[in-house]
């Protein structure tokens, strides 16, 4: 998940009864259930004993969007990395104004067109995209796609309402600026598939509510990128293997929001792994060891291989809590002993 600093760390859990969109492949026999924990709000628990390596469920995102840096190299719809030869401007249907949109195949192209791109192709988002490129922020474009999905009737404006959120006493000025860029772009596009009354949901309050949830629930979609023999990327990846650096063939291609995975709490010693086995935005959660019935299921929000002090700092900075998992408790005890 993303660790991004918030102006105020007070996390609120949304009510169980709130509506939300979910598309998950779940077995007939329930493997997990959501319960209230003693100190961390809601959590996900094993409804039956699970074996190591068992798939809990496979789920599609409520909304997903590629990073600015990846828009030329991944599918605009599912984020699947594209072969090097496809890194060229598209001239397909609906791309006259948005020729930077590329797809891994016709299935994704048609799905995008039918769900949001037909409306988006008539809207100039260049100001918002440039803002995200200069500042490095990712969430405004995710909210922009959610807005188009709402306009197209593919999502309800309250699609994220079941997710926990950070209480923001005073939204930062930057958030309001980003809202203005999105709102102005959509207002300029009115009459090309949607009218003014359809934008009634797009208020400052709605925008802030989405950001408050993204800051705590957004996942990095990290995928394997293809490397051409002899390319600069391959040479860098080979160098990383020797020096122990980060693998340049693997990294965040985009940002996704997923309903069920957002109910998992954090541990630096998780018993569940987040995977993207199809090398696109479809997420699978799989046990990394045997789990007993009634045991809480955890994922890690950060790089769990980092030192304890770094982990605690990142969790406090990005999520507003002090981790009390067994690894952190043990590390704290060892540093306080005489």
C-alpha positions as CSV (number, residue, x, y, z in Angstrom):
1,X,0.0,0.0,0.0
2,X,1.0,3.6,-0.2
3,X,2.5,5.5,2.7
4,X,1.7,9.2,2.2
5,X,1.8,11.8,4.9
6,X,-1.6,13.2,6.1
7,X,-2.2,16.5,7.7
8,X,-4.0,14.8,10.6
9,X,-3.8,11.2,11.6
10,X,-7.2,10.3,13.0
11,X,-8.6,7.2,11.4
12,X,-12.4,6.5,11.3
13,X,-14.0,3.2,10.3
14,X,-16.9,3.5,8.0
15,X,-20.2,1.7,9.0
16,X,-20.8,-1.8,7.9
17,X,-24.0,-0.9,6.1
18,X,-22.5,1.5,3.6
19,X,-22.8,0.6,0.0
20,X,-19.8,-0.3,-2.0
21,X,-18.8,-2.0,-5.3
22,X,-17.0,-5.3,-5.2
23,X,-16.1,-7.8,-7.9
24,X,-14.3,-10.8,-6.3
25,X,-14.0,-14.5,-7.1
26,X,-15.0,-16.1,-3.8
27,X,-15.5,-19.7,-3.1
28,X,-19.0,-21.1,-2.2
29,X,-17.5,-21.9,1.2
30,X,-16.5,-18.7,2.9
31,X,-12.8,-18.7,3.8
32,X,-12.7,-15.4,5.6
33,X,-15.0,-13.1,7.5
34,X,-14.9,-9.4,8.7
35,X,-15.0,-8.9,12.4
36,X,-14.3,-6.0,14.8
37,X,-10.9,-6.1,16.4
38,X,-10.0,-4.9,19.9
39,X,-7.8,-2.1,18.9
40,X,-7.6,-1.7,15.1
41,X,-11.2,-1.3,13.9
42,X,-12.3,-4.0,11.5
43,X,-10.2,-6.9,10.5
44,X,-10.3,-10.0,8.3
45,X,-10.3,-13.4,10.0
46,X,-10.0,-17.0,8.8
47,X,-13.5,-18.7,8.8
48,X,-11.7,-22.0,8.5
49,X,-8.3,-23.5,8.7
50,X,-6.2,-22.4,5.7
51,X,-3.0,-24.1,4.3
52,X,0.1,-22.2,3.3
53,X,-0.2,-21.0,-0.3
54,X,-4.0,-21.2,-0.3
55,X,-5.7,-18.6,-2.4
56,X,-8.2,-16.6,-0.3
57,X,-9.8,-14.7,-3.2
58,X,-9.1,-12.9,-6.4
59,X,-10.5,-9.4,-6.8
60,X,-10.7,-6.6,-9.4
61,X,-10.2,-3.0,-8.3
62,X,-13.0,-0.6,-7.7
63,X,-10.9,1.9,-9.6
64,X,-7.4,1.8,-10.9
65,X,-5.2,4.2,-12.8
66,X,-1.6,4.0,-14.2
67,X,1.0,6.4,-12.9
68,X,2.0,9.3,-15.0
69,X,5.4,7.7,-15.6
70,X,3.7,4.4,-16.8
71,X,1.0,5.7,-19.1
72,X,3.2,5.1,-22.2
73,X,4.3,1.6,-21.1
74,X,1.2,-0.1,-19.5
75,X,-2.4,-0.9,-20.5
76,X,-4.5,2.2,-19.7
77,X,-7.2,-0.1,-18.4
78,X,-5.7,-3.1,-16.6
79,X,-2.1,-1.9,-16.2
80,X,-0.6,-4.9,-17.9
81,X,3.0,-3.9,-19.0
82,X,3.2,-3.6,-22.8
83,X,6.0,-4.9,-25.0
84,X,8.6,-2.4,-26.0
85,X,7.4,-2.2,-29.6
86,X,3.9,-1.0,-28.4
87,X,5.3,2.1,-26.7
88,X,4.0,4.2,-29.6
89,X,1.0,6.6,-29.7
90,X,-2.3,4.9,-30.4
91,X,-4.6,6.0,-33.2
92,X,-7.5,3.7,-32.3
93,X,-11.1,4.6,-31.6
94,X,-11.6,7.5,-29.3
95,X,-7.9,8.4,-29.2
96,X,-7.8,11.5,-31.4
97,X,-7.7,13.8,-28.4
98,X,-6.0,11.3,-26.0
99,X,-3.4,9.6,-28.2
100,X,-1.3,8.5,-25.2
101,X,-3.8,5.8,-24.2
102,X,-2.6,2.3,-25.0
103,X,-4.1,-1.1,-24.3
104,X,-2.9,-4.7,-24.1
105,X,-5.7,-5.8,-26.4
106,X,-9.1,-5.2,-27.8
107,X,-10.8,-6.6,-24.7
108,X,-9.4,-3.9,-22.5
109,X,-9.8,-1.2,-25.2
110,X,-13.5,-2.0,-25.5
111,X,-14.0,-2.3,-21.7
112,X,-12.4,1.1,-21.2
113,X,-14.4,2.7,-24.0
114,X,-17.7,1.3,-22.6
115,X,-17.1,2.2,-19.0
116,X,-15.3,5.6,-18.9
117,X,-13.1,6.4,-21.9
118,X,-16.0,7.5,-24.2
119,X,-16.7,10.3,-21.8
120,X,-13.1,11.0,-21.0
121,X,-12.1,11.3,-24.6
122,X,-14.2,14.5,-24.8
123,X,-12.5,16.1,-21.7
124,X,-9.1,17.8,-21.7
125,X,-7.3,16.6,-18.5
126,X,-3.9,18.0,-19.6
127,X,-3.8,20.6,-16.8
128,X,-4.5,18.0,-14.1
129,X,-2.0,15.5,-15.7
130,X,0.7,18.2,-15.8
131,X,0.0,19.1,-12.1
132,X,0.5,15.4,-11.2
133,X,3.6,15.1,-13.3
134,X,5.2,18.2,-11.7
135,X,4.2,17.4,-8.1
136,X,4.4,13.6,-8.2
137,X,0.9,13.1,-6.8
138,X,-1.1,10.1,-8.0
139,X,-4.5,10.2,-6.4
140,X,-6.1,13.1,-8.4
141,X,-6.0,11.0,-11.6
142,X,-7.5,8.0,-9.7
143,X,-10.4,10.2,-8.5
144,X,-10.7,11.5,-12.0
145,X,-11.3,8.0,-13.3
146,X,-13.7,7.3,-10.5
147,X,-15.6,10.5,-11.5
148,X,-15.9,9.3,-15.1
149,X,-17.1,5.8,-13.9
150,X,-19.7,7.6,-11.9
151,X,-20.8,9.7,-14.8
152,X,-21.1,6.6,-17.0
153,X,-23.2,4.8,-14.4
154,X,-20.5,2.2,-13.7
155,X,-19.9,3.2,-10.1
156,X,-22.0,5.0,-7.4
157,X,-20.5,8.2,-6.0
158,X,-20.3,6.4,-2.6
159,X,-18.4,3.4,-4.0
160,X,-15.6,3.9,-1.5
161,X,-17.8,4.7,1.5
162,X,-17.2,1.4,3.3
163,X,-13.5,2.1,3.6
164,X,-11.8,3.7,6.6
165,X,-10.7,7.3,6.2
166,X,-8.6,9.9,7.8
167,X,-10.5,12.8,9.4
168,X,-9.2,16.0,7.8
169,X,-9.9,19.0,9.9
170,X,-8.8,21.4,7.2
171,X,-8.2,20.1,3.7
172,X,-4.8,21.2,2.3
173,X,-4.8,24.0,-0.2
174,X,-3.2,21.6,-2.8
175,X,-6.3,19.3,-2.5
176,X,-8.6,22.2,-3.4
177,X,-6.4,23.2,-6.3
178,X,-6.5,19.7,-7.6
179,X,-10.3,19.6,-7.2
180,X,-10.6,22.8,-9.2
181,X,-8.5,21.4,-12.0
182,X,-10.7,18.3,-12.2
183,X,-14.0,20.2,-11.9
184,X,-13.0,22.8,-14.5
185,X,-12.0,20.1,-17.0
186,X,-15.3,18.3,-16.6
187,X,-17.3,21.6,-16.8
188,X,-15.5,22.4,-20.1
189,X,-16.5,18.9,-21.4
190,X,-20.2,19.2,-20.6
191,X,-22.5,18.5,-23.5
192,X,-20.3,15.7,-24.8
193,X,-22.1,12.8,-23.3
194,X,-23.0,14.3,-19.9
195,X,-24.8,17.4,-18.6
196,X,-24.4,19.8,-15.7
197,X,-26.9,18.0,-13.4
198,X,-24.8,14.8,-13.6
199,X,-21.9,16.6,-12.0
200,X,-23.9,17.3,-8.8
201,X,-21.9,14.7,-6.9
202,X,-18.6,16.3,-7.7
203,X,-18.3,18.7,-4.8
204,X,-15.3,19.7,-2.7
205,X,-16.7,17.5,0.1
206,X,-16.9,14.5,-2.2
207,X,-13.4,15.1,-3.5
208,X,-11.9,15.4,0.0
209,X,-13.8,12.3,1.1
210,X,-12.3,10.2,-1.7
211,X,-8.7,11.5,-1.0
212,X,-9.2,10.8,2.7
213,X,-9.9,7.2,1.8
214,X,-7.2,6.8,-0.9
215,X,-4.5,7.9,1.6
216,X,-5.3,4.9,3.8
217,X,-6.5,2.3,1.3
218,X,-4.8,2.7,-2.0
219,X,-2.5,-0.1,-3.2
220,X,0.5,0.1,-5.4
221,X,0.0,-2.2,-8.4
222,X,3.5,-3.7,-8.7
223,X,4.1,-5.7,-11.9
224,X,6.9,-7.3,-13.9
225,X,7.9,-5.2,-16.9
226,X,9.2,-6.8,-20.1
227,X,12.9,-6.2,-20.8
228,X,14.4,-6.3,-24.3
229,X,17.8,-8.1,-24.7
230,X,20.6,-5.6,-24.6
231,X,18.3,-2.7,-23.6
232,X,19.3,-0.1,-21.0
233,X,16.6,-1.4,-18.7
234,X,18.0,-4.9,-18.9
235,X,21.5,-3.7,-18.2
236,X,20.3,-1.8,-15.1
237,X,18.4,-4.9,-13.9
238,X,21.5,-7.1,-14.3
239,X,23.5,-4.5,-12.4
240,X,20.9,-4.5,-9.6
241,X,21.2,-8.3,-9.4
242,X,25.0,-7.9,-8.7
243,X,24.8,-4.9,-6.4
244,X,21.6,-5.7,-4.6
245,X,19.8,-2.6,-5.8
246,X,16.1,-2.4,-6.6
247,X,14.9,-4.5,-9.5
248,X,14.2,-2.0,-12.4
249,X,12.1,-4.7,-14.1
250,X,9.6,-4.7,-11.2
251,X,7.8,-1.7,-9.8
252,X,4.6,0.3,-9.3
253,X,2.7,0.6,-12.6
254,X,-0.3,2.3,-11.0
255,X,-2.7,2.8,-8.1
256,X,-5.7,0.7,-7.3
257,X,-8.4,0.6,-4.7
258,X,-9.8,-2.8,-3.7
259,X,-12.7,-3.4,-1.3
260,X,-12.0,-6.7,0.5
261,X,-8.2,-6.3,0.7
262,X,-8.7,-2.9,2.4
263,X,-10.2,-4.8,5.4
264,X,-6.9,-6.5,6.2
265,X,-4.9,-4.9,9.0
266,X,-1.1,-4.6,8.9
267,X,1.6,-6.7,10.4
268,X,5.4,-6.6,9.8
269,X,5.2,-10.4,10.0
270,X,2.1,-11.0,7.7
271,X,0.4,-14.3,7.2
272,X,-1.1,-13.2,3.8
273,X,0.7,-12.1,0.6
274,X,-0.7,-9.6,-1.9
275,X,0.0,-10.9,-5.4
276,X,-0.7,-9.9,-9.0
277,X,-0.3,-13.3,-10.7
278,X,-1.9,-12.2,-14.0
279,X,0.6,-9.3,-14.3
280,X,-2.3,-6.8,-14.4
281,X,-4.5,-5.0,-11.8
282,X,-6.3,-8.2,-10.7
283,X,-5.2,-8.9,-7.1
284,X,-4.9,-12.3,-5.4
285,X,-4.5,-12.7,-1.7
286,X,-2.7,-15.9,-0.6
287,X,-1.7,-17.3,2.7
288,X,2.1,-17.5,3.3
289,X,1.8,-20.0,6.1
290,X,-0.8,-22.3,7.7
291,X,-3.6,-20.3,9.4
292,X,-5.9,-21.6,12.2
293,X,-9.6,-21.0,12.2
294,X,-10.4,-17.7,13.9
295,X,-6.9,-16.3,13.4
296,X,-6.7,-12.7,12.1
297,X,-5.3,-12.3,8.6
298,X,-2.7,-9.6,8.0
299,X,-0.9,-8.1,5.1
300,X,2.0,-5.6,5.2
301,X,1.4,-2.0,4.2
302,X,5.2,-1.3,3.8
303,X,8.5,-2.9,3.1
304,X,8.6,-5.4,5.9
305,X,12.2,-6.2,5.3
306,X,13.3,-2.7,6.6
307,X,14.7,-2.2,10.0
308,X,12.2,-1.9,12.9
309,X,12.9,1.8,13.4
310,X,12.3,2.6,9.7
311,X,9.1,0.5,9.7
312,X,7.7,2.3,12.7
313,X,8.6,5.7,11.2
314,X,6.9,4.9,7.9
315,X,3.8,3.5,9.5
316,X,3.4,6.5,11.9
317,X,4.1,9.0,9.1
318,X,1.8,7.3,6.5
319,X,-0.9,5.6,8.5
320,X,-0.9,7.2,12.0
321,X,-0.4,4.2,14.2
322,X,2.4,2.4,16.2
323,X,2.8,-1.1,15.1
324,X,2.4,-3.7,17.9
325,X,3.1,-6.8,15.8
326,X,5.3,-9.5,17.3
327,X,8.4,-8.4,15.3
328,X,8.1,-4.8,16.4
329,X,7.4,-5.7,20.1
330,X,10.4,-8.0,20.1
331,X,12.6,-5.3,18.5
332,X,11.5,-2.7,21.0
333,X,12.1,-5.1,23.9
334,X,15.6,-5.9,22.7
335,X,16.6,-2.2,22.5
336,X,15.2,-1.4,26.0
337,X,16.9,-4.3,27.8
338,X,20.1,-3.3,29.7
